[in-house]
Amino acid sequence: MSERTVFLVYGFDCYEYPYDPIKAFASEADAQALLAEIAAYQTIKPAYPGDSASDEEFDAWEKAYDEWRSAHPAGDANGHDGFNVMPLQLDEGATP
């Protein structure tokens, strides 16, 4: 049986489990590259305008936020509080 390590990029929230897997890589460097891309993208998240925002301000934010989410490098896992990389042993010889 052959084993190797794969590196799973995942999203998580501070208050609940389980983790939400995003993508697995054979290379830790590739996984860390996606993690860095996600971290950089998080910095351009449109700020919520607040409860006292006008309808126009809220509509503009909602449009910008929807566009931001649809282009997020984490895909559907874009709403998490944090993201990380987890090494996992892949058993290539296992049978179910």
Residue pairs with C-beta under 8 A, 6 or more apart in sequence:
1 91
1 92
1 93
1 94
2 91
2 92
2 93
3 89
3 90
3 91
3 92
4 26
4 89
4 90
4 92
5 28
5 87
5 88
5 89
5 90
6 24
6 25
6 26
6 87
6 88
6 90
7 24
7 25
7 26
7 27
7 28
7 30
7 31
7 32
7 85
7 86
7 87
7 88
8 21
8 22
8 23
8 24
8 25
8 31
8 85
8 86
8 87
8 88
9 21
9 22
9 23
9 24
9 25
9 31
9 34
9 35
9 38
9 74
9 83
9 84
9 85
10 19
10 20
10 21
10 22
10 77
10 83
10 84
10 85
10 86
11 19
11 20
11 22
11 74
11 77
11 78
11 79
11 80
11 82
11 83
12 19
12 20
12 80
12 81
12 82
12 83
12 84
13 80
13 81
13 82
14 81
14 82
19 86
20 77
20 80
21 77
22 34
22 74
22 75
22 77
22 83
23 31
23 34
24 31
24 88
25 31
25 34
28 85
28 87
31 85
32 85
34 73
35 83
35 84
35 85
37 73
38 72
38 73
38 74
38 83
39 83
41 72
41 73
41 74
44 68
45 65
45 68
46 61
46 64
46 65
46 68
47 61
48 61
49 57
49 58
49 60
49 61
53 61
69 78
69 79
72 78
74 80
74 83
77 83
